[in-house]
């Protein structure tokens, strides 16, 4: 959110994105990752 607000987005209108096309924003998110977890188990139906 800070990334987009510093570039002119309105704080009251900001919505969490589902898909990110901005390479810069993706780098910010990747830099904040502490751990990654994956599961081969399928979720319940």
N, C-alpha and C positions, 0 to 999 in steps of 0.2 A: 504494500500500500504506500509506504514512504517513497518508493521509487516513482510511482505514478503521480503522487501528490506534489513532489518536488519538480515535476515536469508539467504542472499546471492542472492536473485533475482536481475536481472539487471533492473535498473530504466527505461532504454530505451525500454526494452522488456516487461515491466509489462502491463498486460491487466486486466481490472476489471473482476472478476470471476462471473459467473452466479450461480454456485453451490460451496459451501464451504464444504470440507470434514474434514478440520483441526479443532479439538475441540478448540485449543488455539486461532485460528483466529476468530472463532465464538464467543468466550468469549470477545475478543476485541471489536467486532461489537456490541454485546449486552450491553457492558458497556457504549457505546457512545450514546445509544438510549435516546432521551429526551422525546419523547411522541409517543404513538401508536394510530392510527386512523383506524377504520374499517367501512365499509359501506355494507349494505345489498342490496343496489341498484346495478343492473346489468349494466355493461358499455354499451354504445350505440353500435349498430352493424354497 
